[in-house]
Amino acid sequence: MDTIVMNTLNGAVTEYSRFAFQSITPSLAGSALGLFALGGDTDAGEPIVGRIDTGARDWGSTQLKHIAAAYFSLRQTSGEAVFSVGVEGGRSYPYPVVLRDRGVSRAVPGRGIRENFLSFGFEVPGGQAFVLSGIEVDIRSSKTRRVA
């Protein structure tokens, strides 16, 4: 059983799939297995993966869409991230993002994606600390096509 926790101040959601917590505070969590301290740079010795996902949406139109680029406003010292584009049928296509010291980083997805509904993800797999201010995805709609 997964535990889903929502930060009521900013709306951020965290999912704990390894532990079925029954109660949680800012620094402690409890389950049938015991009491756990929350905090630190690892989760049971593994790097903490920061991941953000959107749901699949039509993004304002019924036309087929492709992605020109995705831009990320974040502060990160160095490293890499992954931008993913989700399409119908549960397929997801990952694209590397080289994180810049300060400012805006970019991902350039492949040109073959043509879908009505898209979802997006951003992940920092190495456990590096980062502050994400915004994601801007340049979605281009077909002028006439609604059906593939």
N, C-alpha and C positions, 0 to 999 in steps of 0.2 A: 504494500500500500504506500502511495506517495503522500507526502505532506506538502501542501501549498500554503505559502505565507505571503500576505500582502502588506506592504508598507502603506499605511493609510495617509501618510503625509505627502508622498509623491506618486503613489499608485504603482510602484514597482512590485513585481511578483517574483518570488523565489520558490523553486521546487526542490524538495529534498526527496530523492528517490531511494536513497540507501537506508534511510531510517524512517520509521513511522512514528514521528513525534506526535504526542497527544497534547502537549502544552509547550509554549515557547515564550521567552522573554528576550530582551535585547542581548543578553549574554549567556543564557542557559536554555536548554531544551530537555524535555523529559519524555521518556517512552517506557514501555514494559521492560526494556533492556537496561534502563538506568538513567542517570542524569549526565548530560553532555555539555561541555563548555563550548560556546560559540565564539569564534574569533580566530585570528591568526592567518597565515598565508597558505595553509594546506587544509584539505578535507581528508582526514584519516590517512595522512601521508601523501596524498595525491595533490597536484596543483589544482587550484580552483579555476574552473573554466567559466569566464563571464560570457553569457549568451543572451541576445535579445532576438525575439521573433515576432513577426506580425502575423495576423491571420490572413487567409486568402481573401482577396477583395477584387472587385472589378475596377477600382481606382478611378471612378467617376464616369466611365463610359462603357458601352457594350462592344466597342471595336476591339480587334486584336491589338496587342501591345508588344513592344520590345523595349529593352532597357539600353539607353545610350551610355550611361555611367551612373555611379553612385558615389556620393561625397560624404565624408564623415568629419565632423568638427569634434576633435578630441585632443586632449593633452596626454601624451605618452612619451616616455624617454626614447624608446626604440622597440623594435620587434616587428612581428607580423600578426595580422588578423585574417579572418576569412569572412567574406560576404557571400551569402548564398541566396539564390533565386529559386523559389519553389513554384512548381507548375501543377496542372491537373494530373491526377493519377498518383500523387505523392512523391513524384521525382523532385530532386533538388540538385542544383548545379552550384558547386563552390568555386569562388574566385579569390585569389590572394589579394591582400591589401598590405602594402608596405607602410607602416606607421611612421609619420614624421615627428620630429621633436616637438613642434608646436604648430598649430594651425589645422589645415585641411588635408586629409588623405583621400585617395581615390581608388575605386575598383572599376575595371572595365570588363563587363560581362561579355560573353560570346554573342555574336550577332544572330544566331539561329533561333532564339526564343521568340515565339509568336503565340501568345496565349490571351484569353479573355480575363482569366483570374490569375493573380500573382500573389505570392507571399515573399517576404524578405527576412533574412537573418544576418546577424553580425556576431562574431565570436572571436574572443581572444583566448586561444587554447593553452598558452604557456603559463597562465597564472599571473601574468604581469598586471600591475596596477594601472588603471586608466580612468579618465574622466571623460565620458561621452556627453557632448552638449547637444548634438543633433545629427540626424541622418537625412540626406536629401537624395532621392532617387529620381533621375531624369527619365521619366516614363514617356515613351513616344507612342501615340495611338495611330493606327492606320487611318487614312482619310476615308476609306469606304468599306473595308473588310470587317465583317463581324463573325464570319464562320470560316474555319480553316479548311 
